Amino acid sequence: MVIALLIVARAVHIAASILVVGDFTFYVVVFGFADRPVSHGLRQLKRSFVRFAVWFLVAAFVSAVLWFWLEVLSMTGLSFVDAFSARAWQIVLLETVFGHIWQFRLGVIALALVLAVSGLAVNDAPRRPAILALWLLSVVLLVSLAWISHAAAARVQPISLIGDALHLCAAGAWTGGLVPLVICLTRVRVSSAIAGIIPLVLGRFSTLSLCCVSVLIVSGISNAWLLVGSIHALFTTPYGWLLLFKLGLFGMLIRFGARNRLAIKATASTAQTRSGFLQ
């Protein structure tokens, strides 16, 4: 029961952390060109990015507390009720590496929530310094997961930690960025200003995805070599099976991404040809 709940809490927390990074990476890297005077539609679109980030941060905070409580259960062997005691929480929080990292992560989430909510308190779109600060905090939040992963226990620790951190960042920017991309595409019919920037948004996100895929391949090979150890272990251990499953999903995502990139290039080429013909 505890293990099942712990798996769910971990999955929700990691997913929320990835979505926060993807949201702000999309805002800064892909949508950052629209930081000039913008229309009402673009201003509302920017605010919607931050609004979704607030919900992701809330999910990250709640799942972080649940994850910590379940770790207290696992470490102390107490009952569900006794694990709520302040003494048990104090021991794990102050006297374990996991607790120290969790103090840091909870502080980052709280600070990011304060900045995001204060940015929504004004009617205008959030200012660039606030967005850049939120982007940095989201990256720190995601990267800190590497210090409680399998990479932290590897023999070649500095290399494995760096590889895991890069892997997390690339995954967050790519897969987490799909949510703000969908938000952009669903707002096309609402605002002509949004419709006008969609080709540029798609082009930038496609380039970002290509960079992220390159980082994922290199860091994934590095992590697999350090953690699996051999080709035989890839097919005979639970971690190897999980890695093969992830590789299958990764291959499917690359296929869809390559197809979309080719479609975007074909559309852009056709538009340029028509424009030149009309001129």
Buried (B, 14 or more C-beta within 10 A) or exposed (E): EEEEBBEBBBEBBBBBBBBBBBBBBBBBBBBBEBBEEBBEBBBBBBBBBBBBBBBBBBBBBBBBBBBBBBBBBBBBEBEEEEBEEEEBBEBBBEEBEBBEBBEBBBEBBEBBBEBBBEBBEEEEBBEEEBBBBBBBBBBBBBBBBBBBBEBBEBEEEEBBBBBBBBBBBBBBBBBBBBBBBEBBBEBBEEBEBBBEBBEBBBBBBBEBBBEBBEBBBBBBEBBBBBBBEEEEBBEEBEBBEEBEEEEEEBEEBBEEBBEBBEEBEEEBEEEEEEEEEEE
